[in-house]
Amino acid sequence: MGKKDLELASELSTVVTRLVKKLRKGSATGQQLSLTERTTLGLLNSGDMLPSELAAAEKITNQSMSQILSHLMELGLIFRTASETDKRKVIISLTEAGKQMIQQVKSEKNEWLSAALEATCTDEEQALIRKVLGPLSRVIDFE
């Protein structure tokens, strides 16, 4: 790998990290939760999970996940139900309020980014960004 390749990787990493931070700040609703709470809701948006699965996905202890789930439950964003196959296990699901919060955060981020693109980029620059989305998606999918 050449020096130019490493410079591109470094610059891209910096820009993407800064954009992610700006997007987080662009959502007042999302700011009410910790990063792990937000990502936990995101995981649950894909389907119900066991607390141990959530902990493993977030790379945290079961005890830490238990605290996060307790807080999300207090906020009315998730609920627990006993597993039908093993009554000792509980399944974590999003409540309607949890689903609405995810949509609200997504909407706020999209509104912020749309306004930022409109205010800072010409039509030609916006077209260039559209062209780069495909290659960036392939980079994200690289294993």
C-alpha atoms as an extended CHARMM CRD file, in Angstrom:
* protein
*
       143  EXT
         1         1  MET       CA              0.0000000000        0.0000000000        0.0000000000  PROA      1               0.0000000000
         2         2  GLY       CA              1.4390000000        3.3370000000       -1.0470000000  PROA      2               0.0000000000
         3         3  LYS       CA              1.7690000000        6.5340000000        0.9120000000  PROA      3               0.0000000000
         4         4  LYS       CA             -1.0310000000        8.1640000000       -1.1080000000  PROA      4               0.0000000000
         5         5  ASP       CA             -3.3580000000        5.2530000000       -0.2640000000  PROA      5               0.0000000000
         6         6  LEU       CA             -2.6610000000        5.6680000000        3.4470000000  PROA      6               0.0000000000
         7         7  GLU       CA             -3.1890000000        9.4370000000        3.2330000000  PROA      7               0.0000000000
         8         8  LEU       CA             -6.5400000000        8.9070000000        1.4920000000  PROA      8               0.0000000000
         9         9  ALA       CA             -7.5660000000        6.3530000000        4.1200000000  PROA      9               0.0000000000
        10        10  SER       CA             -6.5910000000        8.7410000000        6.9260000000  PROA      10              0.0000000000
        11        11  GLU       CA             -8.4060000000       11.7190000000        5.4020000000  PROA      11              0.0000000000
        12        12  LEU       CA            -11.5270000000        9.6680000000        4.6780000000  PROA      12              0.0000000000
        13        13  SER       CA            -11.5420000000        8.2750000000        8.2090000000  PROA      13              0.0000000000
        14        14  THR       CA            -11.2700000000       11.7640000000        9.6870000000  PROA      14              0.0000000000
        15        15  VAL       CA            -14.0500000000       13.1910000000        7.5100000000  PROA      15              0.0000000000
        16        16  VAL       CA            -16.4170000000       10.2720000000        8.1550000000  PROA      16              0.0000000000
        17        17  THR       CA            -15.7840000000       10.3970000000       11.9220000000  PROA      17              0.0000000000
        18        18  ARG       CA            -16.4770000000       14.1310000000       12.0020000000  PROA      18              0.0000000000
        19        19  LEU       CA            -19.6470000000       13.6770000000        9.9200000000  PROA      19              0.0000000000
        20        20  VAL       CA            -20.9340000000       10.9690000000       12.2700000000  PROA      20              0.0000000000
        21        21  LYS       CA            -20.3420000000       13.2530000000       15.2710000000  PROA      21              0.0000000000
        22        22  LYS       CA            -22.1460000000       16.1240000000       13.5220000000  PROA      22              0.0000000000
        23        23  LEU       CA            -25.0740000000       13.8500000000       12.6510000000  PROA      23              0.0000000000
        24        24  ARG       CA            -25.3700000000       12.8020000000       16.3130000000  PROA      24              0.0000000000
        25        25  LYS       CA            -25.4790000000       16.4530000000       17.3380000000  PROA      25              0.0000000000
        26        26  GLY       CA            -27.9820000000       17.1660000000       14.5610000000  PROA      26              0.0000000000
        27        27  SER       CA            -30.6130000000       15.1650000000       16.4290000000  PROA      27              0.0000000000
        28        28  ALA       CA            -31.9090000000       16.7550000000       19.6260000000  PROA      28              0.0000000000
        29        29  THR       CA            -33.9560000000       13.6150000000       20.2790000000  PROA      29              0.0000000000
        30        30  GLY       CA            -30.9070000000       11.3740000000       19.9030000000  PROA      30              0.0000000000
        31        31  GLN       CA            -28.9300000000       13.5070000000       22.3360000000  PROA      31              0.0000000000
        32        32  GLN       CA            -31.2680000000       12.3760000000       25.1290000000  PROA      32              0.0000000000
        33        33  LEU       CA            -29.6760000000        8.9100000000       25.0340000000  PROA      33              0.0000000000
        34        34  SER       CA            -26.1270000000        7.6170000000       25.3160000000  PROA      34              0.0000000000
        35        35  LEU       CA            -24.4150000000        6.2450000000       22.2190000000  PROA      35              0.0000000000
        36        36  THR       CA            -24.8380000000        2.6650000000       23.4790000000  PROA      36              0.0000000000
        37        37  GLU       CA            -28.5310000000        3.2690000000       24.1920000000  PROA      37              0.0000000000
        38        38  ARG       CA            -29.0020000000        4.6000000000       20.6520000000  PROA      38              0.0000000000
        39        39  THR       CA            -27.1630000000        1.6900000000       19.0530000000  PROA      39              0.0000000000
        40        40  THR       CA            -29.1040000000       -0.7790000000       21.2030000000  PROA      40              0.0000000000
        41        41  LEU       CA            -32.3710000000        0.6990000000       19.9170000000  PROA      41              0.0000000000
        42        42  GLY       CA            -30.9570000000        0.4390000000       16.3980000000  PROA      42              0.0000000000
        43        43  LEU       CA            -30.2060000000       -3.2500000000       16.8970000000  PROA      43              0.0000000000
        44        44  LEU       CA            -33.7330000000       -3.8330000000       18.1800000000  PROA      44              0.0000000000
        45        45  ASN       CA            -35.1330000000       -2.0170000000       15.1670000000  PROA      45              0.0000000000
        46        46  SER       CA            -33.9410000000       -5.0100000000       13.1190000000  PROA      46              0.0000000000
        47        47  GLY       CA            -35.7980000000       -7.4500000000       15.3760000000  PROA      47              0.0000000000
        48        48  ASP       CA            -36.2610000000       -8.7520000000       18.8950000000  PROA      48              0.0000000000
        49        49  MET       CA            -33.1510000000       -9.9440000000       20.7450000000  PROA      49              0.0000000000
        50        50  LEU       CA            -32.0280000000      -11.5110000000       24.0050000000  PROA      50              0.0000000000
        51        51  PRO       CA            -30.1590000000       -9.2660000000       26.4490000000  PROA      51              0.0000000000
        52        52  SER       CA            -27.0410000000      -11.4510000000       26.0470000000  PROA      52              0.0000000000
        53        53  GLU       CA            -27.2010000000      -11.0040000000       22.2490000000  PROA      53              0.0000000000
        54        54  LEU       CA            -27.4310000000       -7.2400000000       22.6650000000  PROA      54              0.0000000000
        55        55  ALA       CA            -24.4880000000       -7.2430000000       25.0920000000  PROA      55              0.0000000000
        56        56  ALA       CA            -22.3960000000       -9.3040000000       22.6750000000  PROA      56              0.0000000000
        57        57  ALA       CA            -23.2910000000       -7.0420000000       19.7430000000  PROA      57              0.0000000000
        58        58  GLU       CA            -22.3360000000       -3.9450000000       21.7600000000  PROA      58              0.0000000000
        59        59  LYS       CA            -19.2400000000       -5.6780000000       23.1860000000  PROA      59              0.0000000000
        60        60  ILE       CA            -20.2180000000       -4.8900000000       26.7720000000  PROA      60              0.0000000000
        61        61  THR       CA            -20.9360000000       -7.0380000000       29.8220000000  PROA      61              0.0000000000
        62        62  ASN       CA            -24.3800000000       -8.4880000000       30.4790000000  PROA      62              0.0000000000
        63        63  GLN       CA            -24.5040000000       -6.3740000000       33.6560000000  PROA      63              0.0000000000
        64        64  SER       CA            -23.8500000000       -3.1580000000       31.7090000000  PROA      64              0.0000000000
        65        65  MET       CA            -26.4850000000       -4.1200000000       29.1480000000  PROA      65              0.0000000000
        66        66  SER       CA            -28.9220000000       -4.8020000000       31.9890000000  PROA      66              0.0000000000
        67        67  GLN       CA            -28.4740000000       -1.2120000000       33.2100000000  PROA      67              0.0000000000
        68        68  ILE       CA            -28.9790000000        0.1490000000       29.6990000000  PROA      68              0.0000000000
        69        69  LEU       CA            -32.1100000000       -1.9440000000       29.2020000000  PROA      69              0.0000000000
        70        70  SER       CA            -33.4940000000       -0.8200000000       32.5660000000  PROA      70              0.0000000000
        71        71  HSD       CA            -33.0800000000        2.8180000000       31.5390000000  PROA      71              0.0000000000
        72        72  LEU       CA            -34.6590000000        2.2330000000       28.1200000000  PROA      72              0.0000000000
        73        73  MET       CA            -37.5390000000        0.4680000000       29.8360000000  PROA      73              0.0000000000
        74        74  GLU       CA            -38.0310000000        3.3780000000       32.2790000000  PROA      74              0.0000000000
        75        75  LEU       CA            -38.2700000000        5.6430000000       29.2370000000  PROA      75              0.0000000000
        76        76  GLY       CA            -40.9140000000        3.3610000000       27.7290000000  PROA      76              0.0000000000
        77        77  LEU       CA            -38.8110000000        2.5860000000       24.6350000000  PROA      77              0.0000000000
        78        78  ILE       CA            -38.5510000000       -1.1940000000       25.0780000000  PROA      78              0.0000000000
        79        79  PHE       CA            -40.4410000000       -4.0330000000       26.7310000000  PROA      79              0.0000000000
        80        80  ARG       CA            -39.5410000000       -7.5350000000       27.8800000000  PROA      80              0.0000000000
        81        81  THR       CA            -41.4730000000      -10.7410000000       27.2630000000  PROA      81              0.0000000000
        82        82  ALA       CA            -40.7260000000      -14.2790000000       28.3940000000  PROA      82              0.0000000000
        83        83  SER       CA            -39.3380000000      -16.5570000000       25.7070000000  PROA      83              0.0000000000
        84        84  GLU       CA            -41.8900000000      -19.1150000000       24.5310000000  PROA      84              0.0000000000
        85        85  THR       CA            -39.2000000000      -21.7990000000       24.2130000000  PROA      85              0.0000000000
        86        86  ASP       CA            -37.3370000000      -21.0890000000       27.4820000000  PROA      86              0.0000000000
        87        87  LYS       CA            -39.2410000000      -19.2550000000       30.2310000000  PROA      87              0.0000000000
        88        88  ARG       CA            -35.9400000000      -18.3470000000       31.9530000000  PROA      88              0.0000000000
        89        89  LYS       CA            -35.0500000000      -16.0690000000       29.0380000000  PROA      89              0.0000000000
        90        90  VAL       CA            -36.5570000000      -12.7210000000       28.1420000000  PROA      90              0.0000000000
        91        91  ILE       CA            -36.9310000000      -11.2240000000       24.7090000000  PROA      91              0.0000000000
        92        92  ILE       CA            -36.3290000000       -7.4980000000       24.3090000000  PROA      92              0.0000000000
        93        93  SER       CA            -38.5350000000       -5.6080000000       21.8370000000  PROA      93              0.0000000000
        94        94  LEU       CA            -39.1520000000       -2.0120000000       20.8630000000  PROA      94              0.0000000000
        95        95  THR       CA            -42.3270000000       -0.3310000000       22.0140000000  PROA      95              0.0000000000
        96        96  GLU       CA            -44.2240000000        1.8890000000       19.6140000000  PROA      96              0.0000000000
        97        97  ALA       CA            -42.5650000000        4.8620000000       21.3710000000  PROA      97              0.0000000000
        98        98  GLY       CA            -39.1560000000        3.2810000000       20.7290000000  PROA      98              0.0000000000
        99        99  LYS       CA            -39.9320000000        2.8500000000       17.0410000000  PROA      99              0.0000000000
       100       100  GLN       CA            -41.1550000000        6.4380000000       16.8520000000  PROA      100             0.0000000000
       101       101  MET       CA            -37.9970000000        7.7010000000       18.5540000000  PROA      101             0.0000000000
       102       102  ILE       CA            -35.8090000000        5.8930000000       16.0140000000  PROA      102             0.0000000000
       103       103  GLN       CA            -37.8000000000        7.4830000000       13.1820000000  PROA      103             0.0000000000
       104       104  GLN       CA            -37.6050000000       10.9120000000       14.8510000000  PROA      104             0.0000000000
       105       105  VAL       CA            -33.8110000000       10.6750000000       15.2500000000  PROA      105             0.0000000000
       106       106  LYS       CA            -33.4260000000        9.5460000000       11.6340000000  PROA      106             0.0000000000
       107       107  SER       CA            -35.6580000000       12.3800000000       10.4460000000  PROA      107             0.0000000000
       108       108  GLU       CA            -33.7440000000       14.9990000000       12.4720000000  PROA      108             0.0000000000
       109       109  LYS       CA            -30.4040000000       13.7490000000       11.1370000000  PROA      109             0.0000000000
       110       110  ASN       CA            -31.6690000000       13.7650000000        7.5560000000  PROA      110             0.0000000000
       111       111  GLU       CA            -33.0940000000       17.2690000000        7.9550000000  PROA      111             0.0000000000
       112       112  TRP       CA            -29.7970000000       18.5380000000        9.3940000000  PROA      112             0.0000000000
       113       113  LEU       CA            -27.7340000000       16.8990000000        6.6380000000  PROA      113             0.0000000000
       114       114  SER       CA            -30.0680000000       18.1190000000        3.8980000000  PROA      114             0.0000000000
       115       115  ALA       CA            -29.8290000000       21.6910000000        5.2130000000  PROA      115             0.0000000000
       116       116  ALA       CA            -26.0300000000       21.3930000000        5.5020000000  PROA      116             0.0000000000
       117       117  LEU       CA            -25.6930000000       20.0870000000        1.9450000000  PROA      117             0.0000000000
       118       118  GLU       CA            -27.9530000000       22.8390000000        0.6250000000  PROA      118             0.0000000000
       119       119  ALA       CA            -26.0670000000       25.5580000000        2.5070000000  PROA      119             0.0000000000
       120       120  THR       CA            -22.5300000000       24.4180000000        1.7450000000  PROA      120             0.0000000000
       121       121  CYS       CA            -22.5360000000       22.5840000000       -1.6020000000  PROA      121             0.0000000000
       122       122  THR       CA            -23.2890000000       23.6710000000       -5.1310000000  PROA      122             0.0000000000
       123       123  ASP       CA            -25.5730000000       21.5580000000       -7.3150000000  PROA      123             0.0000000000
       124       124  GLU       CA            -22.4610000000       20.1320000000       -9.0010000000  PROA      124             0.0000000000
       125       125  GLU       CA            -20.9060000000       19.2150000000       -5.6370000000  PROA      125             0.0000000000
       126       126  GLN       CA            -24.1370000000       17.5400000000       -4.5390000000  PROA      126             0.0000000000
       127       127  ALA       CA            -24.1130000000       15.5420000000       -7.7960000000  PROA      127             0.0000000000
       128       128  LEU       CA            -20.4980000000       14.5220000000       -7.0780000000  PROA      128             0.0000000000
       129       129  ILE       CA            -21.4870000000       13.3430000000       -3.5780000000  PROA      129             0.0000000000
       130       130  ARG       CA            -24.2990000000       11.2700000000       -5.1330000000  PROA      130             0.0000000000
       131       131  LYS       CA            -21.7250000000        9.6110000000       -7.4410000000  PROA      131             0.0000000000
       132       132  VAL       CA            -19.4440000000        8.7560000000       -4.5030000000  PROA      132             0.0000000000
       133       133  LEU       CA            -22.2080000000        6.9870000000       -2.5260000000  PROA      133             0.0000000000
       134       134  GLY       CA            -21.8260000000        3.7730000000       -4.5570000000  PROA      134             0.0000000000
       135       135  PRO       CA            -18.0650000000        3.3930000000       -4.0180000000  PROA      135             0.0000000000
       136       136  LEU       CA            -18.4220000000        4.3380000000       -0.3430000000  PROA      136             0.0000000000
       137       137  SER       CA            -21.1120000000        1.6740000000        0.0940000000  PROA      137             0.0000000000
       138       138  ARG       CA            -18.7440000000       -0.9190000000       -1.3730000000  PROA      138             0.0000000000
       139       139  VAL       CA            -16.0150000000        0.1780000000        1.0670000000  PROA      139             0.0000000000
       140       140  ILE       CA            -18.4620000000       -0.2100000000        3.9660000000  PROA      140             0.0000000000
       141       141  ASP       CA            -19.3880000000       -3.7200000000        2.7900000000  PROA      141             0.0000000000
       142       142  PHE       CA            -15.7270000000       -4.8070000000        2.5560000000  PROA      142             0.0000000000
       143       143  GLU       CA            -14.8330000000       -7.5740000000        5.0220000000  PROA      143             0.0000000000
